[in-house]
Amino acid sequence: MTSCFVHMQILSIKHMVCPRCVSAVEELLLRIGIGFSKVELGRVWLLKPLSSQEMKTLEANLEEVGFVLLKSKDSKRIEAVKNALIEAVHGADIPSSFSLPSYLGAYLAENYSYLSHLFSGTEGITIEKYFIQLKVEKVKEWLSYGEHTLSEASYLLGYSSVQHLSAQFKKVTGMTPSAYRKLAVKPRKGLDSI
């Protein structure tokens, strides 16, 4: 966990999926007196390595607000894959030519085959199916608030057609997007809980 760069320690944190999460972790670090130089989705750059007691305090405080300190390299890789895909869906500007292997390979500088094998072996789902679930949850959000039409959602999330999006939506949720839109209570999951 200790970086080679001037005694700085980089920590990986699970469930940091949005700017509010970054703010929450920054506030937590300030509150418990741990110095940091930078916080971004899934990572914190500390000013100095933590003692074992400081690490325990940080871990306990993170868990109280729903975050988990990652320790193994494989856990960090899986969380990095999730964060990269959540960021892509959250940005909602996915071109129809989007390629998971190219995107993750460039984003993480890792071999996609290795990441895919690690992810499915650990998470019990392929990266592709995970990405589809994220996109379906984003569509559910837009449909719940009337933010985008299905056609707009299809375009923003890189689908080749509305029919393709509708088919994946139905496969994941068991209902069509129009049936979902008619529900009085629209069930949704947070992107970090998928």
Secondary structure, DSSP 8 states (H G I E B T S, - for coil): -B-SSTT-EEEEEET--SHHHHHHHHHHHHHHT--EEEEETTEEEESS---HHHHHHHHHHHHHTT-EEE-SHHHHHHHHHHHHHHHHHHHT---TT--HHHHHHHHH-S-HHHHHHHHHHHHSS-HHHHHHHHHHHHHHHHHHHT-S-HHHHHHHTT-S-HHHHHHHHHHHHSS-HHHHHH-SS-----GGG-
